Amino acid sequence: MEEKAYTPDEVAQIFQISKHTVYELIKRGELQAFKIGNKMRIEHAELERYKENMKAPAKKPAEEQASPVYHHTAPIRLSGSHDFLVEHISKQVASALSLQIQPSYIGSLEGLMLLYRGQSDIAAIHLLDPTSQEYNLPFIHQLFIYESILVMRLAAREQGFIVAKGNPKGIQDFHDLTRKDVHFINRQKGAGTRFLLDSKLSSYGIDPSKIFGYGNEEWNHLSAASYISRGIVDVAFGIQSAAIQLGLDFIPVAKENFDLVFRFTEKNKQSLAELIRFLQSASFKNSLTNLEGYDVSDLGKIIYQTTTSEELIL
């Protein structure tokens, strides 16, 4: 029996919010949807996942609270790329630190620009610089000159082709994307995955206009992968964990670095310092399970920081 899929109107009624808010959640990648023709649908399991993610952690009796209770006046604003580890972080810090993370999943480049403009506190990014073939730091060095910045490695992730079980179209490399019998679904401009894809296409001399579906964009990995699980398209370019979640096959292409960029201000410095120490703790690392498609051996490693930020996390 096929699982029920809801329209945005139905989701708005369930959550008692406006339809506009539902579309904003989808656009930001907080609520994952798929399209049938020009109609948007959200699966029941995705509604349950979203509701679970939004639940406030249960309060423990005072006698059970072994660690100090922190009082934060404002949530930490996180912008950038969607990732399942980032979702996990939000849940863990809400429970352990009573600190709320407010995510906006708008893609790596847009997330970094929000951080640059002072409209977020953390950016989650995986941006490949096509010239140096280095991840993230070239962009950070260009944008942040005088700010207090710290860059932490979250994970290395496998990027590649997401295809149907058994890979029925026999897709193996980027040239296969130009075949007339292959239908592709892309990620939006500014996404780190789009940066990597376009860099690979350029290096192989492949004209994107030859790829059927190159202009069709989705805002997160799971939404793009759902097109394959529904049999609407043949291939997407994305992370292995999205393929695993939907029971799809995966052909690895590249390993990328996914980092968190912290920008310290007078308002957020205490909360960010607590968060950084928590992410480097054994208790957080022990909470990570079922991480196929991720390499977290360098999780918590500081790969860049300004002199002013060094003093804040001691």
C-alpha positions in Angstrom: 0.0 0.0 0.0 1.4 3.4 -1.1 2.0 5.9 1.7 -0.3 9.0 1.6 1.1 12.2 0.2 -0.3 15.5 1.3 -0.8 18.8 -0.6 0.6 22.0 0.9 -3.0 23.0 1.7 -3.5 19.8 3.7 -0.2 20.3 5.5 -1.2 23.9 6.4 -4.4 22.6 7.9 -2.6 19.9 9.9 -0.1 22.3 11.4 -2.6 25.2 11.5 -0.3 27.5 9.6 -0.7 29.4 6.3 0.0 27.8 3.0 2.6 30.5 2.4 4.5 29.3 5.5 4.4 25.7 4.1 6.0 26.8 0.9 8.6 28.8 2.7 9.5 25.7 4.8 9.8 23.7 1.5 11.9 26.4 -0.1 14.3 26.5 2.8 14.6 22.7 2.9 13.1 22.3 6.3 10.2 20.4 4.9 11.0 18.1 2.0 8.6 17.7 -0.9 8.4 16.3 -4.4 6.6 17.3 -7.5 4.2 15.4 -9.7 3.9 17.5 -12.8 3.6 21.0 -11.3 1.9 19.8 -8.1 3.8 19.7 -4.8 3.3 16.8 -2.5 4.7 15.9 1.0 4.9 12.3 2.3 3.4 11.3 5.6 6.8 10.1 6.9 8.3 13.5 6.1 5.5 15.2 8.2 6.4 12.9 11.1 10.1 13.6 10.7 9.5 17.3 10.7 7.2 17.2 13.7 9.7 15.1 15.6 12.5 17.5 14.7 10.4 20.5 16.0 9.6 19.0 19.3 11.0 20.8 22.4 13.1 18.5 24.5 11.4 17.2 27.7 12.5 19.0 30.8 14.2 16.8 33.4 13.4 17.2 37.1 15.8 19.5 38.9 17.4 16.7 40.8 18.3 14.9 37.6 20.1 17.9 36.1 23.7 17.1 36.5 25.0 20.0 34.2 24.4 23.7 34.5 21.3 25.2 32.9 22.1 27.8 30.3 19.7 30.7 29.7 19.8 32.0 26.1 17.9 35.1 25.0 17.9 34.3 21.3 18.2 31.2 19.1 21.4 30.6 17.2 20.7 31.3 13.5 22.2 28.7 11.1 22.1 29.2 7.4 23.5 27.3 4.5 23.4 23.7 3.2 21.0 21.1 4.5 22.6 18.0 6.0 21.3 15.2 8.2 24.2 15.8 10.7 23.1 19.4 11.1 19.6 18.2 11.9 21.1 15.9 14.5 23.1 18.8 16.0 20.0 20.9 16.4 18.3 18.1 18.4 21.3 17.3 20.6 22.1 20.9 21.6 18.5 21.6 22.4 18.6 18.8 24.9 22.1 19.2 26.3 22.5 23.0 26.3 18.9 24.2 26.2 20.1 26.1 23.1 17.9 26.5 20.1 19.3 26.4 16.6 17.1 28.1 14.0 18.1 26.7 10.6 17.6 28.2 7.2 18.6 25.7 4.5 19.1 27.9 1.5 22.4 26.5 0.0 26.0 27.0 0.9 26.7 30.2 -1.0 23.6 32.0 0.2 24.2 30.8 3.7 27.7 32.2 3.7 26.5 35.5 2.4 23.9 35.7 5.2 26.8 35.2 7.7 28.8 37.8 5.9 25.9 40.3 6.2 25.5 39.5 9.9 22.1 37.9 9.4 23.2 34.5 10.8 25.6 33.2 13.4 26.7 30.0 11.7 27.0 28.9 8.0 27.0 25.3 7.0 28.9 25.0 3.7 30.7 22.7 1.2 31.9 25.1 -1.6 34.5 23.9 -4.0 36.7 26.6 -5.4 37.2 25.7 -9.1 40.6 27.4 -9.3 42.4 25.9 -6.3 40.1 22.8 -6.0 40.1 23.6 -2.3 36.9 23.5 -0.2 35.4 26.5 1.7 38.5 28.4 2.9 39.1 30.4 -0.4 35.6 31.8 -0.1 36.0 32.6 3.6 39.3 34.4 3.1 37.8 36.5 0.4 34.7 37.6 2.5 35.9 37.9 6.1 38.7 40.3 6.8 38.1 41.9 10.1 35.4 39.6 11.6 36.0 37.1 14.4 35.7 33.8 12.5 36.2 30.1 13.3 35.9 27.2 10.8 35.2 23.8 12.2 35.3 20.5 10.2 32.0 18.7 10.6 32.5 15.8 8.2 33.7 14.6 4.8 30.8 13.3 2.6 30.6 11.2 -0.4 29.0 12.9 -3.4 28.0 11.0 -6.5 25.2 9.8 -8.8 21.9 8.7 -7.1 20.1 6.2 -9.3 17.3 3.7 -9.0 18.0 0.3 -7.4 20.0 -1.8 -9.8 21.0 1.2 -11.9 18.7 0.3 -14.8 20.2 3.0 -17.1 23.8 1.9 -16.4 24.9 5.4 -15.4 28.6 5.4 -14.5 30.1 8.9 -15.3 29.2 12.4 -16.3 29.1 11.7 -20.0 26.2 9.4 -19.4 24.2 12.5 -18.3 24.1 13.7 -21.9 22.4 10.5 -23.2 19.0 11.1 -24.7 17.4 8.3 -22.6 18.7 9.8 -19.3 16.6 12.4 -17.4 18.4 14.4 -14.7 17.3 16.5 -11.7 19.6 19.3 -10.6 20.3 21.3 -7.4 19.7 25.1 -7.2 22.3 27.7 -8.1 24.4 28.5 -5.0 24.2 24.9 -3.6 27.6 23.4 -2.8 26.5 20.3 -4.8 25.8 22.5 -7.8 29.3 24.0 -7.5 30.9 20.5 -7.6 28.7 19.3 -10.5 29.4 22.4 -12.6 33.1 22.1 -11.9 33.1 18.4 -13.0 31.2 19.2 -16.1 33.6 22.0 -17.0 36.6 19.7 -16.4 35.2 17.1 -18.8 34.2 19.7 -21.4 30.5 18.8 -21.1 27.9 21.4 -22.2 25.2 21.5 -19.6 22.6 22.3 -22.3 23.1 18.7 -23.5 21.8 17.3 -20.2 18.0 16.7 -20.2 16.7 18.2 -16.9 19.8 20.3 -16.1 17.5 23.3 -15.7 15.1 21.5 -13.3 16.2 22.4 -9.7 15.5 21.1 -6.2 16.6 22.7 -2.9 17.9 19.7 -1.0 19.3 16.2 -1.4 16.3 14.3 -0.2 13.9 16.2 -2.5 16.1 15.6 -5.5 16.5 11.9 -4.6 12.7 11.5 -4.2 12.3 12.1 -8.0 14.3 8.9 -8.6 12.4 6.9 -6.0 9.1 8.0 -7.7 10.4 7.0 -11.1 10.1 10.6 -12.5 13.8 11.0 -13.4 16.8 8.6 -13.7 19.6 10.3 -11.9 20.5 13.1 -9.4 23.8 14.3 -8.2 24.0 14.3 -4.4 25.2 12.7 -1.1 25.2 9.0 -0.4 23.1 9.3 2.8 20.2 10.6 0.8 20.4 7.5 -1.5 20.5 5.3 1.6 17.5 6.9 3.2 15.3 6.2 0.1 16.7 2.7 -0.7 18.5 3.9 -3.9 21.8 3.0 -5.4 24.8 5.3 -5.3 27.8 5.7 -7.6 30.6 7.6 -5.7 32.3 10.4 -7.6 34.1 12.7 -5.0 34.7 13.2 -1.4 33.9 16.7 -0.1 34.5 18.7 3.1 31.5 19.9 5.0 32.3 22.7 7.5 30.6 25.0 10.0 31.7 28.7 9.9 31.1 30.6 13.2 31.0 34.4 13.3 31.4 35.7 16.8 29.6 38.9 18.0 29.1 40.4 21.5 25.6 39.0 21.4 26.3 35.4 20.5 29.9 34.7 21.6 28.9 32.8 24.8 26.4 30.6 23.1 28.8 29.8 20.2 31.6 29.0 22.5 29.4 26.5 24.4 28.2 25.0 21.2 31.8 24.5 19.9 32.9 22.8 23.1 29.9 20.6 22.9 30.6 19.5 19.3 34.1 18.6 20.3 33.0 16.6 23.3 33.0 12.8 23.6 29.3 12.8 24.5 28.3 14.4 21.1 30.7 12.1 19.1 29.2 9.1 20.9 25.7 10.2 19.8 26.6 9.7 16.1 25.5 6.4 14.7 24.5 5.0 11.3 26.8 7.3 9.4 27.3 5.5 6.1 28.4 8.1 3.5 30.2 10.2 6.1 33.7 10.4 7.5 33.7 12.1 10.9 37.3 11.3 11.9 38.1 15.1 11.8 34.8 16.2 13.4 35.4 19.2 15.7 38.8 20.0 14.2 39.4 23.7 13.9 40.8 24.3 10.4 40.9 28.1 10.5 40.3 30.9 13.1 41.2 34.5 13.5 43.2 35.7 16.5 40.1 37.4 18.0 38.1 34.1 17.9 40.9 32.1 19.6 40.3 34.0 22.9 36.6 33.4 22.9 36.7 29.6 23.0 39.4 29.1 25.6 
